[in-house]
Every structure is written in C-alpha cells, then in structure tokens.
Amino acid sequence: SGGAMIPLDDAWVRECVAQSPGEAIDTQLLRLVRQQAPLATDDAVRGEVERLRSTLEGVGPLLELLADPDVSDVLINGPGPAWVERSGRLVPTSVSLTSTDIDRLLQGVFHRTGRSLDRSHPIGDARLRDGTRISAVLSPLAVHGPVVALRRRVERAITLESFSVATITTAVEELVAARRNVLVFGATGAGKTTLLAEMASLIPHSERVFTIEDAAELCIDHPHVVALECRPANSEGRGAVTLRDLVAASLRLRPDRIVLGEVRGAEALDVVWALASGHRGSLATCHAASAAGALQRLETFVAMGDAGLPHHVIRAQVRSAFDFLIGVERHGENRRISSLHRVVDDHSDAAGVEAIWQVDR
C-alpha cells in the first residue's frame, strides 16, 4: 500500500511470460505487475516493469549501468568488474559478475533473439529490445572467460553540427540534398554510425529509405524507413541471411536511398553495382584509416564477391560508385569529421581521392 512496490519473483514472472508467447512482453509485464501490486504508483509500476524486462533479457546485473545516460559501452572481460565507457573514458565499475552471471546474461539474450551462442558458435552478435547491440566471444577463444561488449543505441544525442565547423556541416548537408553517394570511414568508435544516421535524417521525407545492417542500431529521424537486419545460421547451420542477401532483396523493393551500416564483405559487389549503375544518394560506412585505404578495402571486398572481374574493372566500378568520402575520428571525448574527399577516377593506379578539406591538427 501507499505506493510501495515489492519486487515480483523473477522465476514466476518468467514462467508466466513463457505461457503467452504471442503477447507483447511489455503488455504481459504490465498486467502481472498491476495484478500483484494494485496500489502501487504509476512510477513504481514502470520501474518494476523495466526491471523485469531487463531481467528477462538477461541484463539484470548491468541494468544500472545501461540506465546511465553518460554510458555508451559496457564491457565484460570475463569474471570480475564490468567496465564502462563514460563520456569518452574507460573506467571500472563496482558491478562485479561471476561466471554464472555472465552465462545467464548470454543465455537470456541469445535465447530470446533466436541467435546461436554455444561451443559450436562461440562468436555471436545480438540486439536488445532498446537497440543495444551485444557482441560476445566464449571460452576457450576468450582465454580468461567470456568477453562481452554492449553498445547502447545513441538516441540522436549527437547532432551533425557537433561534428565539425559550420562550413563542413553545410557541405555535408549539400551532399545529401544533391543525392551524392557518400562513404563514411574511420576507426571503431569514431562515430561513423552516428554521423551516418544524422546524414540519413536529412533525406527528404518524400523518399523511401532502406537501412541494411548486421545488427540494427541506426536511429534515423525519418518517417519512411525500412530497416533490414541480418540473421545468422541456426544451430544446424541453416537459415542464414547475409548482408549481401539483404542488399539484393532491397533493390527489388523500390528504395529511393540505401543506407548500409557497414561494408565489410562480399556484399560490396552488389552495393557497388547498384550505386555505379545510377542508384544515387546512398550512404555507407567502412572501417579504414584513410580515404585511399577505404577505396582499397572496397576493391578487396568486391573481389570477394567471386564475380571474376579483373582488377582494373573493379577499381573503375568502385570509383564510379561513390562520389565523396568523409573521414571521422575521436578527438578526446568527442567525435568529429576529420576530412572530406572527392573520388577521382583518372583510370590510373593513383589513390583515387582528392582532399577537399582536412581538420587542423
């Protein structure tokens, strides 16, 4: 009474939810909490529903860390304290996990998402309901115990203006408006996905946008977004849907623009063919340290597509697919645009890029 909330028994709630697999989990949890605590305040009910949802998803011990708006990543390096990246800095936390805690976390998350993570599939990726991405590597590949990384979905906390000076952000806006094909490159954690989402949000609302990702994390402010996400093979090695499959499928579904979360494999062949043949205004990211390195990586990925194309044809196709490259980097606690390049196809072995602007070091 008086608005008090006694936490519900987690095992009992899990059993109740399992009996109604077709009903939305939030609806079930809200009903169960209201039934067991009819006098609780709305705030208390919401808090208990959130706690139960996190417990069911397997992240119970990490709930307080993921609830911190300053935390972007939660890292587990085997049994022991969890680490977080808070405001750009890695720091240990007071939350300590045992081997049992980590196993329960991973079993809960991967079982719910239908993705495999076991001795036969010791490397896995999944996504929580709130968009948080989780990646894991099990023992014995991880020598000191399971390694887990959770990256929270950024709900547009970073604006395009915060990435660079006004002249460059204006130039980026003009590239999107002019339907230029743009590749964003940089290191892990440099802000590629965030910048990509900000650029995609500038696409006119009259256009149909397809996002294609290994694990969906793009948060785009646009009314007509079709989000596609890969699916790994099941425990029997069947049922996988790759980035390349989704790229091919998207081209048959009338996209105005394609936003590819990351080019990193044979799907580059389909992407390059689509963009080089006139599919304008699309965006993608690639891990690379330089603009020239990004084009070289794309050439390698296209070659992985087994089309049997000679290298000079691959090079010409890649350079005709993208118009501009934008480099991003971490600078202290911030992410920023570090360079802007134009793709130049002079039919030579030169780098293929022309620097338009670079940040002052």
N, C-alpha and C positions, 0 to 999 in steps of 0.2 A: 504494500500500500504506500501512499504518499509519494508515488513515482519511483519507488525503489525497483531495481532490476536484479534478479538473481540469475546468473548465467545458466542457460539451459545445458543439459547434459549433451556433450558433443556426439557421443556414440548413438544416443537415442535419436538425435536430430538427423544424423547420417542415415540411420535405418529408415526413418520416415521419408526422407527425400528419395531414397532408393526405391521406395514403393510407388512413386509417382514420376517415372522418368519423362513423361511427356509434358509435365507442367514446368513453367519457368521457375528457376530456383529461387529468385527473389520473391516471387509470389508465395511459394511454399514457406520460405523462412518467415516472411511477414505474418502469414496465417498462424504458424506454430508459435511464434513469439507472442502474438496477441492472445492466443488461446491460453498460454501458460502464465502470462502476466497482463491481465486485462486492465489493471490500474496503472500500469507504467506510463510515463510521459512519452510523447512522440520522440523526443530526443533520445531517451533511453532505449526505446524500441529500435530506432535507426542504428544506434550504436551496437546493439546486440545482433541485429541482422548483419551488419558489416563484419562483426567478429566471427559470426558463424560462417559467413560466406568465405572469409579468408581461411578459416579452419578447414572447411570442406575442400578448398582448393589446395590445401597443403602448405600454406604460407603462414600459418598461425604464429610461430615464433618470430617471424620477420614483420608482423603486422605493424608494429610501432615504427619500424624503420621505413617501410614503404609509405606510411602515412605522413612522413616528414616532407613538406614541400620542397625543402632545400636538398633532399637526397635524390640524385639522378641514377645511381647504380648501387646495388647491394651485392657484395662479393663474399663467397664462402670458399675457403681454401682447405677443405677437409674439416674434421672436428676441431672446435676451438672458436675463438671470437669471430664474428662476422665483421667485415669491413664495409664502409660506405664511401662513396664519393659525394661530398657535401660542398657545394659552392666551388667546385673545381678541385678539391683536395681530397686525397685518400686518407681516411682515418679509421682506426679500430673502434669497435663499439663494445658496450657492456653485454650485448646479446651473445651468448655462447651456445653453440649447438653440439650435440653428441652425434655419433654415427647414426643412432636410431632416429634422431630428429631429422637429419639430412635425408635418410632413406624414406622416412614418412613424407617429407616435403616433396621429394621427387616422385614417389609413387602416386601421391594425391594429384599432383599437377599433370603428370603424363597420362595417368589412367583417365582422368576427366577429359583430356583433349583427344584421347584415342591415338596418341603417338607412342612409339615404342622407345623404351629406355631400359635395357637389361644387358646381360652379359653378351648377348648376340648383337646388340645395338648399343654400344657403350657411349656413343656420342649422340646428343639429341637437342632439339630446339622445340619450344612450345610458346604459347601465349596465354596469359591470364585474361580473365573477362574484362579487366580495365585496360587492356592493351599492353600491360607489362610483358616484356619479352624475357624468356628464361632460356639459358643455354647451360648444358651440363656435360661433363666428361667423368665417367665412372672409373673406379679401380678395375684392373691394375694399370690402365693407361695413365690415370692420375695416381702418382706414386704414394702420396700422403693422404689419400682419401678423396671422395668425390669433390670435384671443383664445380662451383655453380656461380653463374653471373646473372643477375636480374637487372634489366634496364627499364626504368619507368618510362611510360609513354609521355612525351612532352606535350602538354595541352596548350601549345602556342604561347609558352612563356617567353619565347624569344621572338622579337619582331625582325622583319627584314632591315629596318632602319638601324638596328643594333649591330648588324653585321659589318657595316662599313660607312664611309662618308657619303653624303647626300648624292654626289655626282655618280658614284658607282651604283648605289641602290636605284637611282633613276635609270641608269644604263641597264640594269638587270630587269627592271620593270618594262623597259622598251623592248628587250629581247623577247619577253613573254608575249607582249602585245603584238610584236611583228612575226610571231609564230616561228621563231628560230629554234632549231634543235640544239639543246644545251646539255653538256655533260659536266657534272659537278664532281671534282676529285679532291682527295685528301686522305689523311690517315684515319685510323679508327678513333672515334670520339671527337673528330674535328668539327662536327656539325653538318655533315653532308645531308643527312636525312632531314634535319630541321630546316636547313635552307631550301631543300627540295620542296618540303611542304609549304613553306612561305611562298615560293615561286608558283607552285601549283594553285595556291589560293588566289593568285592574280588572274587566272584564266577566266575569261568572260563566262558568266553564268548561263549563257545560251549554249555552251558547248558541253559535250559528254566526255567525262574524264575517266579513264581506266587506270587504276593503280595495280601493279603486279609486284608482289613481294614474297620472299621466302617465309618470313613471319611478319604479318601485318603490324605496322607501327606508325605509318604515316597518319598525321592528323591534319586534314585539309579542310579549310573553311570554304566549302563549295557545295551547292545544292544538288549537283548531279555527278556523284562519284560512284563508280562501280569498282569495288575492292575485290581483288582476286588474291588468293593465298595458296602457296604450295602445300602438298600433302606427301609426307614420306611413306615409304613402303610399310606394310604391316609386318607382323612377326613372321609371316610366311614369305616375305619378300615380294609381295604383290600390292597393287593399288597405288603406287607412287604417281604423283602428278608434279612434274618439274616446272621450273620457270619457263623452259622452252615450250612445254605443252601449253602453258597459260598465255604466253606471247602469241603463239599460233592461234589459239582459241579467240583471244581478244580481237585479232584482226578481222574475224568473221562476225563480230558483234557491234559493228558500227561505232568505233571510237573516234572522237574528234582529236583527242590527245591521249598519248600513252605516257604514264609516269612509272618508270621501272626503278624500284627501290635500290637495286644494286646489280650491275652487270658483272658476272664473275665466272661464266662458263659458256657452254655451247649455245645458250640462248642468244648470245651476242650475234650469231649468224642471222637469226630471224629478225632481231632488232635492227641490225644494220641494213638488211634487205628492205625492211619496211620503211625505214627512215630515208634511205638513199633513193627509194622509188617514189618519193613525194609525200610521205606522211609527215606533215610539218607540225612544228610546235610541241614536240615531245621532249621529255626530260628524263635524265637517268643519273646514277652515281657510279663511281668506280674508285676502288682503293688504288691510289698512286701517289708518288711523292712529287711529281711534276707533270706539266701538261703534255710534254713529249712522251713521258713514261705512261701516261694514261692512254694515249693513242696506240702505243706499242702493246700495252696489255690488251686492248680491244682487238688488235690484229691477232694476238695469240689466241684469244677466246674464240674469234671467228674461225680460226684454223681448227679448233677443237670440234667444230660442227661437222667435220668429215664430209664437206662438200667437194673436196678435191680441187679447190681453186688454187691457182698459182699465187705466189706471194704478192706480186705486183697488182693483181686484181683485188686481193684482199685489202691491200693498202689503199687503193683507189676507192673501194667501196666504203671503208671506214672514214676516209677523209671527206667523202661526199655525204655521209650520213649525219655528221654533226657540224654545226656552224661555229659554235663557240664553246670554250671550256672555262669553267670558273673554279679556281682553287680556294680551298678553305683550310684553316688551321686553328689550333688552340693557341691563345695568347694569354698566359696567366690563367685566370679563371674564366676568360671569355673565349667565344668562338668568333672568328672573323673571316671575311673574304680577304684572301692574300694576293690573288692575281686574277686577271681577266685576259683571255687569249682568243684570237681568231684562228680558225682552222684554215690552213693554206694548202691547197693541193697543186703543187708545181710539178707533179709527176717525176719527182726525184727521190733520192734517199735522205733528203733533209728531214729535220724534225717534224715539219708539217704544221707548226704553230707559229703565230706571230703575237708577241706580247703587246697588249694594248695598255695595260696598267698593272703595277705591282705595288704592294704596300711598302711604305718606308720602314726599314728595319731599325 
